[in-house]
């Protein structure tokens, strides 16, 4: 009996440590389980399609936040890497008959390679200058997509092969859900490692980080490569899900939307962007009569959050959890400990779902 209890305790301890390593509390795991079974319970094609869009923009916001929230560079050209992954997968499927699944991976690899190059371009730049450089590169990529008609069919639109031979959205939902989980786990693991600490140091004070021995060039290029590669992977899925591509997929307005979701969700938290997208995308859909004012509403919300509550929704949630757990209330549910956290745990707490 005692040995069984010890084994059970060890099993729970291993599971808890594993979840903490990837920034997931028991409450967060419960929410992910709800998302996993949501489409089966809903069984409404419109709602499932809305959930797919929410997950997709949530994944894009998380990947965007990996750069903006950690090395303090706002990649204004991020939508172009999303579009690059989409066009790469679509062209490979159309021209040489490659499987869309392999095409998605190729789109991610090509976007990562260009992200590596973009990281090199911004080595000596910081702040608004680096952001402008990313925007100029994105404008060039959008121009190529619009004018290379023989390859991309330009503004006429390119028809893309679907991932599944079905009109139902359920299979696409689970593919997108798997991509979201993969991106969240990878980004959270990185940000909780020594590499993530180096990213934070560069974002807070580049000169101080360099003087303490951190190779800023190496870490900036690594960050851009990973972030852009993930945008390419999501773009590959988008191409085979939506079915038609135009150069507008690379438009800056999409980057603004990703940026607003990431900032409102909580800059430097990773999961805040996903939580915000699950709220904002459905809300904007039900306010579609005001669609022309969508970017204005995003901008207004982002300004209000940055002025009055810079930590965003994730910071608000962490404050509520801290308040609930002040006397160990719901501590197990939220993954909090009675003991006082270490400095590193304090730093990582905002990155925990």
C-alpha positions in Angstrom: 0.0 0.0 0.0 2.7 2.4 1.0 4.8 1.6 -2.1 1.7 2.3 -4.3 1.2 5.7 -2.6 4.9 6.5 -3.1 4.7 5.6 -6.8 1.5 7.6 -7.2 3.1 10.6 -5.5 6.2 10.3 -7.7 4.0 10.1 -10.8 2.1 13.2 -9.8 5.4 15.0 -9.0 6.9 14.1 -12.4 3.7 15.3 -14.2 3.6 18.5 -12.2 7.3 19.2 -13.0 6.8 18.4 -16.6 3.8 20.8 -16.9 5.7 23.5 -15.0 8.6 23.1 -17.4 6.4 24.0 -20.3 4.5 26.7 -18.4 1.2 24.9 -18.0 -0.8 24.9 -14.7 -3.5 22.3 -14.0 -6.0 25.0 -14.7 -4.3 25.8 -18.0 -4.3 22.0 -18.9 -8.1 21.9 -18.2 -8.7 24.8 -20.5 -6.7 23.1 -23.3 -8.8 20.0 -22.8 -11.9 22.1 -23.2 -10.5 23.5 -26.4 -9.7 19.9 -27.6 -13.3 18.7 -27.2 -15.1 22.0 -28.0 -15.8 21.3 -31.7 -17.2 17.9 -30.9 -19.6 19.4 -28.5 -20.5 22.5 -30.6 -21.0 20.7 -34.0 -21.6 23.9 -35.8 -19.5 24.6 -38.9 -19.6 28.4 -38.5 -18.5 28.2 -34.9 -15.7 25.7 -35.6 -14.5 27.9 -38.5 -14.4 30.8 -36.0 -12.4 28.7 -33.5 -9.9 27.9 -36.3 -9.4 31.6 -37.1 -9.0 32.3 -33.3 -6.4 29.6 -32.9 -4.6 30.7 -36.0 -4.3 34.3 -35.0 -3.5 33.2 -31.4 -0.6 31.2 -32.8 0.6 34.1 -34.9 0.3 36.5 -31.9 2.4 34.1 -29.7 5.1 33.8 -32.4 5.0 37.6 -32.8 5.3 38.1 -29.1 8.4 35.9 -29.1 10.2 38.7 -30.8 8.4 41.8 -29.7 8.1 40.7 -26.1 11.6 39.3 -25.6 14.2 41.1 -27.7 12.1 44.2 -28.0 11.9 44.4 -31.8 8.5 44.8 -33.3 8.5 42.9 -36.6 6.2 45.1 -38.7 6.7 42.7 -41.6 5.5 39.6 -39.8 2.5 39.0 -42.0 4.8 38.7 -45.0 6.5 35.6 -43.5 3.0 34.2 -42.9 2.2 34.8 -46.5 5.6 33.4 -47.6 4.9 30.1 -45.9 1.4 30.1 -47.5 2.8 30.8 -51.1 5.7 28.3 -50.7 3.4 25.4 -49.8 0.8 26.4 -52.4 3.3 26.7 -55.2 5.1 23.4 -54.4 1.7 21.6 -54.4 0.6 23.3 -57.6 3.8 23.1 -59.6 5.4 19.8 -58.6 2.6 18.1 -56.9 4.2 18.0 -53.5 2.1 16.8 -50.5 0.6 19.8 -48.7 2.0 18.4 -45.4 5.5 18.5 -46.8 4.7 21.9 -48.3 3.8 23.3 -44.9 7.2 22.2 -43.6 9.0 23.6 -46.6 7.1 26.9 -46.1 8.3 27.0 -42.5 11.9 26.3 -43.5 12.0 29.0 -46.2 10.4 31.5 -43.8 13.0 30.6 -41.2 15.8 31.1 -43.7 14.6 34.5 -44.7 14.0 35.3 -41.0 17.7 34.4 -40.5 18.6 36.9 -43.2 16.3 39.5 -41.7 18.0 39.0 -38.3 21.4 39.7 -40.0 20.0 42.8 -41.5 18.9 44.2 -38.2 22.2 43.4 -36.3 23.2 47.0 -36.0 19.7 48.3 -35.7 17.4 48.6 -32.7 14.0 50.0 -31.8 12.0 51.7 -34.5 14.9 51.4 -37.0 14.8 47.6 -36.8 11.0 47.6 -37.1 11.2 49.8 -40.2 13.7 47.5 -41.8 11.3 44.5 -41.2 8.5 46.5 -42.8 10.5 47.4 -45.9 11.5 43.8 -46.4 7.8 42.8 -46.1 6.8 45.4 -48.7 9.3 44.0 -51.1 8.0 40.5 -50.6 4.4 41.6 -51.1 5.5 43.4 -54.3 7.2 40.2 -55.6 4.0 38.2 -54.9 1.9 40.7 -56.7 4.1 41.1 -59.8 5.5 37.6 -60.4 2.2 36.6 -62.1 3.7 33.4 -63.8 4.4 31.9 -60.4 1.9 33.4 -58.0 -0.9 34.5 -60.4 -0.7 37.9 -58.7 -3.9 39.7 -57.7 -6.0 37.3 -59.7 -5.6 34.8 -56.9 -4.0 31.3 -56.7 -6.2 28.3 -56.1 -4.6 26.0 -53.5 -5.1 22.2 -53.0 -7.0 21.4 -49.8 -5.5 19.3 -47.0 -8.5 17.1 -46.7 -11.1 15.8 -49.2 -14.0 17.1 -47.1 -15.9 20.4 -46.7 -16.1 19.9 -42.9 -13.9 22.1 -40.7 -13.3 19.5 -37.9 -10.1 18.0 -39.3 -8.7 21.4 -40.0 -9.5 22.4 -36.4 -7.4 19.6 -34.9 -4.5 20.3 -37.3 -4.5 24.0 -36.1 -5.0 22.9 -32.5 -1.9 20.7 -32.8 0.1 23.5 -34.3 -0.9 25.8 -31.5 0.1 23.3 -28.9 3.5 22.7 -30.6 4.2 26.4 -30.9 3.2 27.1 -27.3 5.3 24.2 -25.9 8.4 25.1 -28.0 8.3 28.9 -27.3 7.6 28.4 -23.5 10.4 25.8 -23.2 12.8 28.3 -24.9 11.7 31.3 -22.9 12.1 29.4 -19.6 15.6 28.3 -20.5 18.9 30.2 -20.4 18.3 31.2 -24.0 15.1 32.9 -22.9 17.0 34.7 -20.1 19.4 36.0 -22.8 16.5 37.2 -24.9 15.0 39.1 -21.9 18.4 40.7 -21.2 18.8 41.9 -24.8 15.2 43.3 -24.8 15.7 45.2 -21.5 19.1 46.6 -22.2 21.1 45.6 -25.3 24.4 47.3 -24.2 24.3 45.9 -20.7 23.6 42.4 -22.0 26.5 42.7 -24.4 28.8 43.9 -21.7 27.9 40.9 -19.5 29.1 38.5 -22.2 25.8 37.8 -24.1 26.3 37.5 -27.8 23.5 39.8 -28.9 23.9 39.1 -32.6 23.6 35.3 -32.1 20.5 35.5 -30.0 18.7 38.2 -32.2 19.3 36.1 -35.3 18.1 32.9 -33.5 15.0 34.7 -32.3 14.1 36.0 -35.8 14.7 32.6 -37.3 12.4 30.7 -34.9 9.7 33.3 -35.0 9.6 33.6 -38.7 9.7 29.9 -39.2 6.6 29.5 -37.1 4.8 32.1 -39.1 5.7 30.1 -42.2 4.3 26.9 -40.7 1.0 28.7 -39.9 0.9 30.2 -43.3 1.3 26.8 -45.0 -1.8 25.6 -43.0 -3.7 28.8 -43.9 -3.1 28.3 -47.7 -4.5 24.8 -47.7 -7.3 25.7 -45.4 -8.6 28.9 -47.1 -8.1 27.6 -50.7 -7.3 30.9 -52.4 -4.2 33.1 -52.0 -3.7 36.8 -53.0 -0.8 39.1 -52.1 -3.1 40.8 -49.6 -2.2 37.9 -47.2 1.1 39.8 -46.7 -0.6 43.2 -46.0 0.6 45.2 -43.1 -3.0 45.4 -41.7 -2.6 41.7 -40.7 0.6 42.5 -38.9 -1.2 45.2 -37.0 -3.9 42.8 -36.0 -1.3 40.2 -34.7 0.5 43.0 -32.9 -2.7 44.3 -31.2 -3.7 40.8 -30.1 -0.2 40.1 -28.7 0.0 43.5 -26.8 -3.6 43.3 -25.5 -3.0 39.7 -24.4 0.2 40.7 -22.5 3.6 41.5 -24.0 6.3 39.0 -23.1 3.9 36.3 -21.8 3.5 34.0 -25.0 0.1 32.6 -23.9 -1.5 36.0 -23.5 -1.8 36.4 -27.3 -3.6 33.1 -27.5 -6.1 34.0 -24.8 -6.7 37.4 -26.3 -7.3 35.9 -29.8 -9.9 33.5 -28.4 -11.8 36.5 -27.1 -11.1 39.2 -29.8 -11.6 37.2 -33.0 -15.1 36.0 -32.1 -16.0 39.5 -30.8 -14.9 41.1 -34.0 -16.9 38.6 -36.0 -20.1 39.5 -34.2 -19.2 43.2 -34.7 -18.7 42.6 -38.5 -21.0 45.5 -39.3 -18.2 47.7 -38.0 -15.5 45.7 -40.0 -14.2 48.9 -41.6 -13.4 50.2 -38.1 -11.7 46.9 -37.0 -8.1 48.2 -37.0 -9.2 51.5 -35.3 -10.8 49.4 -32.5 -7.7 47.2 -32.2 -5.5 50.4 -32.1 -7.7 52.0 -29.5 -7.8 48.9 -27.3 -4.0 48.6 -27.6 -3.4 52.2 -26.6 -5.7 51.9 -23.6 -4.0 48.7 -22.5 -0.5 50.1 -22.9 -1.4 53.3 -20.9 -3.5 51.9 -18.1 -2.5 48.2 -17.8 0.7 47.4 -19.8 0.8 43.8 -18.6 -2.4 43.1 -20.6 -4.9 40.3 -20.0 -2.1 37.9 -18.9 -1.0 40.4 -16.2 -4.6 40.9 -15.1 -5.0 37.1 -14.8 -1.8 36.7 -12.8 -3.0 39.5 -10.4 -6.3 37.7 -9.9 -4.5 34.3 -9.4 -2.1 35.9 -6.9 -5.1 37.4 -5.0 -6.9 34.1 -5.0 -3.8 32.2 -3.8 -2.8 34.8 -1.2 -3.9 32.4 1.6 -3.3 29.3 -0.5 -6.9 29.5 -1.9 -7.1 27.4 -5.1 -3.3 27.0 -5.0 -3.4 23.5 -6.5 -5.8 24.6 -9.2 -3.7 27.5 -10.3 -0.4 25.8 -9.8 0.8 28.2 -7.0 3.0 27.2 -4.1 2.8 28.3 -0.5 6.5 29.0 -0.4 7.8 32.3 -1.6 8.9 32.0 -5.2 12.5 32.5 -6.3 13.6 35.4 -8.4 13.7 33.2 -11.5 10.2 31.9 -10.8 9.0 35.5 -10.5 10.5 36.3 -13.9 8.8 33.2 -15.5 5.4 33.5 -13.8 3.9 35.6 -16.6 4.8 32.9 -19.1 2.6 30.3 -17.3 -0.9 29.4 -18.5 
